[in-house]
Amino acid sequence: MGVIDYFRRDAGTAPEAKASAAGPVIAYHGAGRVAWSPRDTVSLTRTGFAGNPVGFRAVKMIAEAAAALPLVLQDETRRYETHPVLELLARPNPVQGKAELLEALFGQLILTGNGYVEAVAAEEGAPVELHVLRSDRMSVVPGADGWPVAYEYAVGGRKHRFDVTGARVPVCHVRSFHPQDDHYGLSAMQAAAQALDVHNSASAWAKALLDNAARPSGAIVYGGADGASMAADQYDRLVNELESHHMGARNAGRPMLLEGGLDWKPMGFSPSDMEFQKTKEAAARDIALAFGVPPMLLGIPGEATYANYQEAHRAFFRLTVLPLATRVTAALSHWLQGFTGEAVMLKPDLDQVPALSAERDAQWARVAKAEFLTRAEKRSLLGLPAEVGDE
């Protein structure tokens, strides 16, 4: 075979595709199979969000604050006032607006560690609708190289498969960092699971105490002659009478008639009983810590980490809301570029966040006084696109 034939043979061969060296090892265990999440997110969400006031309020605060952030769309040279992507976010689908869609997306990401957005795409250009899919119904199907090749959405025994191997990917998957899972994210709800159990158990104990007329239990002492014990029928009759006439909130404060040598000995609260409230407050602080919400903003007593409410509010936006919103909007921008073909970036507008107004004013003043910086460098430091003609 001559040299010309050798190069002619290679010319018709597709170039070698580059992939992660560890990808085949990840997918070796079950290539093409569904990679299920290791935790039961439905039960965890039911007990930690729907059944716990601290978890509910923490998730709502983060999701609502992140969804309410004003967003800007810009590229390297300009900031857009009108754009198909902005119009799509303003009305993503017939039943939701921008705030509702983003709140659902942020809520799913916080509760499960994963957020999924489906695009109803037209033949060309940006999608015509966006929908947030429930994370507990979505499953990742990894390929031979370890990367997802499809997503399966299961509802009521029926499944729909989204193929994500093309250029226009119909599903955007945003996930939190998980050190022990290759396809799913770790949620704050999972990290706070033990604190949620403690808080719910303490609430159940307080409810049981309230049902018992908010008094600790006592002892009925039988003073029979010569240490004699009660007969079996007498004991059963006494137990039935206590259960039917003296237990529960309905019978709170009802007097008890004792006979036959019976005496009531009330018991006071033990030191362990008195610690229950402190244990509940400590669990509430652990829940707030896992979600990244200052306990002061949740009304949890005994928390003095921040000097005042304003400082706690600023830390909440700076350390929790903005990192979450920035990561999600960056993922949405990169995903939508596959439909529009435009290199535009969607991000929060920090200049319109009231909680950060003091910091932004100080930054603007500091940058404006830096005479050694060019106009283009100043705009870059402030997160603004460059102007045509900047040096």
Sequence and secondary structure as in RCSB ss.txt:
>XXXX:A:sequence
MGVIDYFRRDAGTAPEAKASAAGPVIAYHGAGRVAWSPRDTVSLTRTGFAGNPVGFRAVKMIAEAAAALPLVLQD
ETRRYETHPVLELLARPNPVQGKAELLEALFGQLILTGNGYVEAVAAEEGAPVELHVLRSDRMSVVPGADGWPVA
YEYAVGGRKHRFDVTGARVPVCHVRSFHPQDDHYGLSAMQAAAQALDVHNSASAWAKALLDNAARPSGAIVYGGA
DGASMAADQYDRLVNELESHHMGARNAGRPMLLEGGLDWKPMGFSPSDMEFQKTKEAAARDIALAFGVPPMLLGI
PGEATYANYQEAHRAFFRLTVLPLATRVTAALSHWLQGFTGEAVMLKPDLDQVPALSAERDAQWARVAKAEFLTR
AEKRSLLGLPAEVGDE
>XXXX:A:secstr
  HHHHHHHHHTS       TTHHHHHHTSTTS B  SS HHHHHIIIIIT HHHHHHHHHHHHHHHTS EEEE 
SS EESS HHHHHHHS BTTB HHHHHHHHHHHHHHHSEEEEEEE  SSSS SEEEEE GGGEEEEE TTSSEEE
EEEEETTEEEEEE  SSS SEEEEE   TT SSS   HHHHTHHHHHHHHHHHHHHHHHHHTTT   EEEEE  G
GG    HHHHHHHHHHHHHHSSSGGGTT      TTEEEEE    HHHHTHHHHHHHHHHHHHHHHT  GGGGT 
TT  SSSSHHHHHHHHIIIIIHHHHHHHHHHHHHHHHHHH    EEEE GGG GGGHHHHHHHHHHHHT TTS H
HHHHHHTT    TT  
